[in-house]
């Protein structure tokens, strides 16, 4: 997942705004209590998401894949005063932990946390969005993109995480491509060729595909 030499990564983090105390708490609690803590956005990517959100000043954000709430809280930092973030996750086992983090935050009244299958929930949403952040099961990235596209405001953004997939998207001789990797290859190519969006793939952490709806 780390593509830059470790000293460069550390230098970048050391010269990036610090996480707030709640985000640091989420990192600690996730590593102590939750499987696969590497799924956290982490310090540098979290600050990138916060910066993007603060530049856009969204009124509405949709997050697909809450995990332990870190990325959602980073994105919420740029919300307009009356703005709203809807975050979706299928893992009900984390609901109490994550809701507790949201309740501790200054954005608790602006966050709507829904547990269930995002493929079923998204069609029921009446809102349109300025930012959609996709960070869920990789198999369904293209499905999520197609489901949310008409719900994204013109000039709005779709951001997809993990699109470099720890480098697995680069073919390796003799290695079979697994279904998740193939799904990401399909997603990356499809959105790159989609003339309805402007795109840039940032090699930040595990890769962020940023799409602007034209």
Phi and psi in degrees as GROMACS dihedral restraints (atoms count N, CA, C in turn):
[ dihedral_restraints ]
;  ai    aj    ak    al  type     phi  dphi    fc
    3     4     5     6     1   -96.7    20    10
    4     5     6     7     1   114.1    20    10
    6     7     8     9     1   -98.0    20    10
    7     8     9    10     1   -21.8    20    10
    9    10    11    12     1   -92.2    20    10
   10    11    12    13     1   154.8    20    10
   12    13    14    15     1   -55.7    20    10
   13    14    15    16     1   141.1    20    10
   15    16    17    18     1   -52.7    20    10
   16    17    18    19     1   -42.4    20    10
   18    19    20    21     1   -59.9    20    10
   19    20    21    22     1   -35.2    20    10
   21    22    23    24     1   -69.1    20    10
   22    23    24    25     1   -41.5    20    10
   24    25    26    27     1   -60.4    20    10
   25    26    27    28     1   -46.2    20    10
   27    28    29    30     1   -63.9    20    10
   28    29    30    31     1   -40.9    20    10
   30    31    32    33     1   -62.0    20    10
   31    32    33    34     1   -42.8    20    10
   33    34    35    36     1   -61.5    20    10
   34    35    36    37     1   -45.5    20    10
   36    37    38    39     1   -65.6    20    10
   37    38    39    40     1   -37.5    20    10
   39    40    41    42     1   -70.1    20    10
   40    41    42    43     1   -18.1    20    10
   42    43    44    45     1  -113.5    20    10
   43    44    45    46     1    27.4    20    10
   45    46    47    48     1  -121.9    20    10
   46    47    48    49     1   144.2    20    10
   48    49    50    51     1   -45.6    20    10
   49    50    51    52     1   137.7    20    10
   51    52    53    54     1   -68.7    20    10
   52    53    54    55     1   154.2    20    10
   54    55    56    57     1   -67.7    20    10
   55    56    57    58     1   152.7    20    10
   57    58    59    60     1   -78.2    20    10
   58    59    60    61     1   174.4    20    10
   60    61    62    63     1   -63.4    20    10
   61    62    63    64     1   -37.1    20    10
   63    64    65    66     1   -66.1    20    10
   64    65    66    67     1   -43.0    20    10
   66    67    68    69     1   -62.9    20    10
   67    68    69    70     1   -39.5    20    10
   69    70    71    72     1   -62.9    20    10
   70    71    72    73     1   -38.4    20    10
   72    73    74    75     1   -64.1    20    10
   73    74    75    76     1   -41.8    20    10
   75    76    77    78     1   -61.1    20    10
   76    77    78    79     1   -41.1    20    10
   78    79    80    81     1   -60.7    20    10
   79    80    81    82     1   -47.8    20    10
   81    82    83    84     1   -61.8    20    10
   82    83    84    85     1   -49.3    20    10
   84    85    86    87     1   -65.5    20    10
   85    86    87    88     1   -36.5    20    10
   87    88    89    90     1   -65.2    20    10
   88    89    90    91     1   -43.8    20    10
   90    91    92    93     1   -66.9    20    10
   91    92    93    94     1   -30.0    20    10
   93    94    95    96     1   -80.8    20    10
   94    95    96    97     1   -35.2    20    10
   96    97    98    99     1  -118.9    20    10
   97    98    99   100     1   -12.6    20    10
   99   100   101   102     1  -124.2    20    10
  100   101   102   103     1   141.6    20    10
  102   103   104   105     1   -69.6    20    10
  103   104   105   106     1   149.7    20    10
  105   106   107   108     1    55.2    20    10
  106   107   108   109     1    56.4    20    10
  108   109   110   111     1   -62.2    20    10
  109   110   111   112     1   -15.6    20    10
  111   112   113   114     1   -64.9    20    10
  112   113   114   115     1   -12.5    20    10
  114   115   116   117     1   -71.2    20    10
  115   116   117   118     1   -13.0    20    10
  117   118   119   120     1   -59.4    20    10
  118   119   120   121     1   144.2    20    10
  120   121   122   123     1   -62.2    20    10
  121   122   123   124     1   -40.3    20    10
  123   124   125   126     1    84.0    20    10
  124   125   126   127     1   173.1    20    10
  126   127   128   129     1   -55.5    20    10
  127   128   129   130     1   -61.7    20    10
  129   130   131   132     1   -65.4    20    10
  130   131   132   133     1   -48.7    20    10
  132   133   134   135     1   -64.7    20    10
  133   134   135   136     1   -37.1    20    10
  135   136   137   138     1   -60.2    20    10
  136   137   138   139     1   -41.1    20    10
  138   139   140   141     1   -70.6    20    10
  139   140   141   142     1   -31.7    20    10
  141   142   143   144     1   -63.9    20    10
  142   143   144   145     1   -45.4    20    10
  144   145   146   147     1   -62.4    20    10
  145   146   147   148     1   -41.3    20    10
  147   148   149   150     1   -62.5    20    10
  148   149   150   151     1   -43.5    20    10
  150   151   152   153     1   -63.5    20    10
  151   152   153   154     1   -44.6    20    10
  153   154   155   156     1   -59.8    20    10
  154   155   156   157     1   -45.6    20    10
  156   157   158   159     1   -64.5    20    10
  157   158   159   160     1   -40.2    20    10
  159   160   161   162     1   -67.5    20    10
  160   161   162   163     1   -29.7    20    10
  162   163   164   165     1   -72.2    20    10
  163   164   165   166     1   -37.8    20    10
  165   166   167   168     1   -81.7    20    10
  166   167   168   169     1   -32.0    20    10
  168   169   170   171     1    54.6    20    10
  169   170   171   172     1    59.9    20    10
  171   172   173   174     1   -69.3    20    10
  172   173   174   175     1   149.6    20    10
  174   175   176   177     1   -90.3    20    10
  175   176   177   178     1   -31.9    20    10
  177   178   179   180     1  -138.2    20    10
  178   179   180   181     1   137.0    20    10
  180   181   182   183     1  -130.0    20    10
  181   182   183   184     1   138.8    20    10
  183   184   185   186     1  -117.0    20    10
  184   185   186   187     1   127.2    20    10
  186   187   188   189     1  -114.6    20    10
  187   188   189   190     1   126.9    20    10
  189   190   191   192     1  -107.4    20    10
  190   191   192   193     1   101.8    20    10
  192   193   194   195     1   109.1    20    10
  193   194   195   196     1    91.9    20    10
  195   196   197   198     1   -82.3    20    10
  196   197   198   199     1   -39.5    20    10
  198   199   200   201     1    53.0    20    10
  199   200   201   202     1  -117.7    20    10
  201   202   203   204     1  -105.9    20    10
  202   203   204   205     1    15.2    20    10
  204   205   206   207     1    94.7    20    10
  205   206   207   208     1    -3.1    20    10
  207   208   209   210     1   -62.6    20    10
  208   209   210   211     1   -53.8    20    10
  210   211   212   213     1   -65.3    20    10
  211   212   213   214     1   -37.4    20    10
  213   214   215   216     1   -61.0    20    10
  214   215   216   217     1   -42.8    20    10
  216   217   218   219     1   -68.4    20    10
  217   218   219   220     1   -34.0    20    10
  219   220   221   222     1   -64.4    20    10
  220   221   222   223     1   -45.3    20    10
  222   223   224   225     1   -65.1    20    10
  223   224   225   226     1   -35.2    20    10
  225   226   227   228     1   -64.4    20    10
  226   227   228   229     1   -20.5    20    10
  228   229   230   231     1   -62.1    20    10
  229   230   231   232     1   -23.5    20    10
  231   232   233   234     1   -98.1    20    10
  232   233   234   235     1    -0.3    20    10
  234   235   236   237     1   -59.3    20    10
  235   236   237   238     1   144.8    20    10
  237   238   239   240     1   -62.8    20    10
  238   239   240   241     1   162.3    20    10
  240   241   242   243     1   -54.4    20    10
  241   242   243   244     1   -39.8    20    10
  243   244   245   246     1  -101.0    20    10
  244   245   246   247     1    17.5    20    10
  246   247   248   249     1   -74.8    20    10
  247   248   249   250     1   171.1    20    10
  249   250   251   252     1  -143.9    20    10
  250   251   252   253     1   139.6    20    10
  252   253   254   255     1  -117.8    20    10
  253   254   255   256     1   125.2    20    10
  255   256   257   258     1  -105.0    20    10
  256   257   258   259     1   125.5    20    10
  258   259   260   261     1  -124.6    20    10
  259   260   261   262     1   134.6    20    10
  261   262   263   264     1  -117.2    20    10
  262   263   264   265     1   136.8    20    10
  264   265   266   267     1  -151.5    20    10
  265   266   267   268     1   149.2    20    10
  267   268   269   270     1   -93.2    20    10
  268   269   270   271     1   -12.5    20    10
  270   271   272   273     1   -88.8    20    10
  271   272   273   274     1    95.3    20    10
  273   274   275   276     1   -71.4    20    10
  274   275   276   277     1   -17.4    20    10
  276   277   278   279     1   -66.0    20    10
  277   278   279   280     1   -25.1    20    10
  279   280   281   282     1   -94.2    20    10
  280   281   282   283     1    -2.2    20    10
  282   283   284   285     1   -56.8    20    10
  283   284   285   286     1   -48.3    20    10
  285   286   287   288     1   -64.1    20    10
  286   287   288   289     1   -44.0    20    10
  288   289   290   291     1   -61.1    20    10
  289   290   291   292     1   -49.1    20    10
  291   292   293   294     1   -69.0    20    10
  292   293   294   295     1   -41.8    20    10
  294   295   296   297     1   -61.1    20    10
  295   296   297   298     1   -34.4    20    10
  297   298   299   300     1   -62.5    20    10
  298   299   300   301     1   -41.2    20    10
  300   301   302   303     1   -64.2    20    10
  301   302   303   304     1   -44.3    20    10
  303   304   305   306     1   -61.8    20    10
  304   305   306   307     1   -40.1    20    10
  306   307   308   309     1   -65.7    20    10
  307   308   309   310     1   -25.5    20    10
  309   310   311   312     1   -79.2    20    10
  310   311   312   313     1   -16.8    20    10
  312   313   314   315     1   -87.4    20    10
  313   314   315   316     1   162.5    20    10
  315   316   317   318     1   -71.8    20    10
  316   317   318   319     1    -9.3    20    10
  318   319   320   321     1  -103.2    20    10
  319   320   321   322     1    14.0    20    10
  321   322   323   324     1   -57.2    20    10
  322   323   324   325     1   -32.4    20    10
  324   325   326   327     1   -84.9    20    10
  325   326   327   328     1    -3.7    20    10
  327   328   329   330     1  -108.6    20    10
  328   329   330   331     1    -3.1    20    10
  330   331   332   333     1  -109.0    20    10
  331   332   333   334     1   127.3    20    10
  333   334   335   336     1  -112.0    20    10
  334   335   336   337     1   114.4    20    10
  336   337   338   339     1  -105.9    20    10
  337   338   339   340     1   116.0    20    10
  339   340   341   342     1  -115.8    20    10
  340   341   342   343     1   131.0    20    10
  342   343   344   345     1  -100.8    20    10
  343   344   345   346     1   129.3    20    10
  345   346   347   348     1   154.3    20    10
  346   347   348   349     1  -173.9    20    10
  348   349   350   351     1   -80.8    20    10
  349   350   351   352     1   116.8    20    10
  351   352   353   354     1   -60.4    20    10
  352   353   354   355     1   -32.1    20    10
  354   355   356   357     1   -63.0    20    10
  355   356   357   358     1   -28.1    20    10
  357   358   359   360     1   -90.3    20    10
  358   359   360   361     1   -32.6    20    10
  360   361   362   363     1   -76.6    20    10
  361   362   363   364     1   -41.9    20    10
  363   364   365   366     1   -54.1    20    10
  364   365   366   367     1   -45.3    20    10
  366   367   368   369     1   -63.0    20    10
  367   368   369   370     1   -18.8    20    10
  369   370   371   372     1   -87.1    20    10
  370   371   372   373     1    -9.1    20    10
  372   373   374   375     1   -78.2    20    10
  373   374   375   376     1   132.2    20    10
  375   376   377   378     1   -93.3    20    10
  376   377   378   379     1   -14.2    20    10
  378   379   380   381     1   -74.6    20    10
  379   380   381   382     1   158.3    20    10
  381   382   383   384     1  -111.0    20    10
  382   383   384   385     1   156.9    20    10
  384   385   386   387     1  -127.1    20    10
  385   386   387   388     1   147.1    20    10
  387   388   389   390     1   -89.8    20    10
  388   389   390   391     1   -29.9    20    10
  390   391   392   393     1  -137.2    20    10
  391   392   393   394     1   134.9    20    10
  393   394   395   396     1  -122.0    20    10
  394   395   396   397     1   127.5    20    10
  396   397   398   399     1  -112.8    20    10
  397   398   399   400     1   119.8    20    10
  399   400   401   402     1  -104.4    20    10
  400   401   402   403     1   117.5    20    10
  402   403   404   405     1  -151.2    20    10
  403   404   405   406     1    57.5    20    10
  405   406   407   408     1  -126.7    20    10
  406   407   408   409     1  -151.3    20    10
  408   409   410   411     1   -62.6    20    10
  409   410   411   412     1   129.9    20    10
  411   412   413   414     1   -68.2    20    10
  412   413   414   415     1   -30.8    20    10
  414   415   416   417     1   -55.1    20    10
  415   416   417   418     1   -32.5    20    10
  417   418   419   420     1  -102.8    20    10
  418   419   420   421     1    13.6    20    10
  420   421   422   423     1   -54.9    20    10
  421   422   423   424     1   -46.6    20    10
  423   424   425   426     1   -66.6    20    10
  424   425   426   427     1   -37.0    20    10
  426   427   428   429     1   -62.6    20    10
  427   428   429   430     1   -42.9    20    10
  429   430   431   432     1   -62.9    20    10
  430   431   432   433     1   -43.8    20    10
  432   433   434   435     1   -57.2    20    10
  433   434   435   436     1   -48.7    20    10
  435   436   437   438     1   -66.1    20    10
  436   437   438   439     1   -37.6    20    10
  438   439   440   441     1   -67.0    20    10
  439   440   441   442     1   -37.1    20    10
  441   442   443   444     1   -90.8    20    10
  442   443   444   445     1   -16.3    20    10
  444   445   446   447     1   -54.8    20    10
  445   446   447   448     1   -47.5    20    10
  447   448   449   450     1   -72.2    20    10
  448   449   450   451     1   -12.2    20    10
  450   451   452   453     1   -93.7    20    10
  451   452   453   454     1    -2.2    20    10
  453   454   455   456     1   -91.7    20    10
  454   455   456   457     1   129.5    20    10
  456   457   458   459     1   -64.5    20    10
  457   458   459   460     1   149.8    20    10
  459   460   461   462     1   -57.0    20    10
  460   461   462   463     1   131.3    20    10
  462   463   464   465     1    84.8    20    10
  463   464   465   466     1    -2.3    20    10
  465   466   467   468     1   -80.2    20    10
  466   467   468   469     1   175.2    20    10
  468   469   470   471     1  -125.3    20    10
  469   470   471   472     1   142.5    20    10
  471   472   473   474     1  -117.2    20    10
  472   473   474   475     1   126.5    20    10
  474   475   476   477     1  -119.6    20    10
  475   476   477   478     1   127.2    20    10
  477   478   479   480     1  -117.8    20    10
  478   479   480   481     1   130.0    20    10
  480   481   482   483     1   -92.5    20    10
  481   482   483   484     1   162.1    20    10
  483   484   485   486     1    65.4    20    10
  484   485   486   487     1    26.5    20    10
  486   487   488   489     1   -77.7    20    10
  487   488   489   490     1    -6.6    20    10
  489   490   491   492     1   -98.6    20    10
  490   491   492   493     1   -17.7    20    10
  492   493   494   495     1    50.6    20    10
  493   494   495   496     1    52.6    20    10
  495   496   497   498     1    54.9    20    10
  496   497   498   499     1    30.7    20    10
  498   499   500   501     1    84.5    20    10
  499   500   501   502     1    -1.1    20    10
  501   502   503   504     1   -67.9    20    10
  502   503   504   505     1   -16.1    20    10
  504   505   506   507     1   -72.6    20    10
  505   506   507   508     1   -11.9    20    10
  507   508   509   510     1   -89.3    20    10
  508   509   510   511     1   120.9    20    10
  510   511   512   513     1   -57.2    20    10
  511   512   513   514     1   137.6    20    10
  513   514   515   516     1  -121.1    20    10
  514   515   516   517     1   125.5    20    10
  516   517   518   519     1   -57.4    20    10
  517   518   519   520     1   130.1    20    10
  519   520   521   522     1    85.6    20    10
  520   521   522   523     1    -6.6    20    10
  522   523   524   525     1  -104.6    20    10
  523   524   525   526     1   130.2    20    10
  525   526   527   528     1   -75.4    20    10
  526   527   528   529     1   141.8    20    10
  528   529   530   531     1   -81.7    20    10
  529   530   531   532     1   122.5    20    10
  531   532   533   534     1   -79.1    20    10
  532   533   534   535     1   164.3    20    10
  534   535   536   537     1   -59.9    20    10
  535   536   537   538     1   -39.1    20    10
  537   538   539   540     1   -64.3    20    10
  538   539   540   541     1   -43.9    20    10
  540   541   542   543     1   -62.7    20    10
  541   542   543   544     1   -43.2    20    10
  543   544   545   546     1   -62.5    20    10
  544   545   546   547     1   -39.2    20    10
  546   547   548   549     1   -62.2    20    10
  547   548   549   550     1   -39.3    20    10
  549   550   551   552     1   -71.6    20    10
  550   551   552   553     1   -38.4    20    10
  552   553   554   555     1   -59.6    20    10
  553   554   555   556     1   -42.7    20    10
  555   556   557   558     1   -65.2    20    10
  556   557   558   559     1   -42.8    20    10
  558   559   560   561     1   -63.3    20    10
  559   560   561   562     1   -51.4    20    10
  561   562   563   564     1   -57.9    20    10
  562   563   564   565     1   -42.2    20    10
  564   565   566   567     1   -69.6    20    10
  565   566   567   568     1   -42.4    20    10
  567   568   569   570     1   -62.9    20    10
  568   569   570   571     1   -45.9    20    10
  570   571   572   573     1   -73.8    20    10
  571   572   573   574     1   -30.6    20    10
  573   574   575   576     1   -65.1    20    10
  574   575   576   577     1   -32.3    20    10
  576   577   578   579     1   -93.8    20    10
  577   578   579   580     1    -1.3    20    10
  579   580   581   582     1   -82.3    20    10
  580   581   582   583     1   115.1    20    10
  582   583   584   585     1   -78.5    20    10
  583   584   585   586     1     5.8    20    10
  585   586   587   588     1   -90.5    20    10
  586   587   588   589     1    -4.5    20    10
  588   589   590   591     1  -135.0    20    10
  589   590   591   592     1   154.9    20    10
  591   592   593   594     1  -101.1    20    10
  592   593   594   595     1   137.5    20    10
  594   595   596   597     1  -134.3    20    10
  595   596   597   598     1   150.8    20    10
  597   598   599   600     1  -144.2    20    10
  598   599   600   601     1   134.8    20    10
  600   601   602   603     1  -103.1    20    10
  601   602   603   604     1   113.0    20    10
  603   604   605   606     1   -94.6    20    10
  604   605   606   607     1   125.7    20    10
  606   607   608   609     1   -81.2    20    10
  607   608   609   610     1    51.7    20    10
  609   610   611   612     1   -90.4    20    10
  610   611   612   613     1   124.2    20    10
  612   613   614   615     1    51.3    20    10
  613   614   615   616     1  -108.5    20    10
  615   616   617   618     1  -101.7    20    10
  616   617   618   619     1    15.9    20    10
  618   619   620   621     1    96.8    20    10
  619   620   621   622     1   124.1    20    10
  621   622   623   624     1  -119.0    20    10
  622   623   624   625     1   119.7    20    10
  624   625   626   627     1   -92.7    20    10
  625   626   627   628     1   119.1    20    10
  627   628   629   630     1  -110.2    20    10
  628   629   630   631     1   124.1    20    10
  630   631   632   633     1  -119.8    20    10
  631   632   633   634     1   133.1    20    10
  633   634   635   636     1  -112.0    20    10
  634   635   636   637     1   124.9    20    10
  636   637   638   639     1   -74.3    20    10
  637   638   639   640     1   124.2    20    10
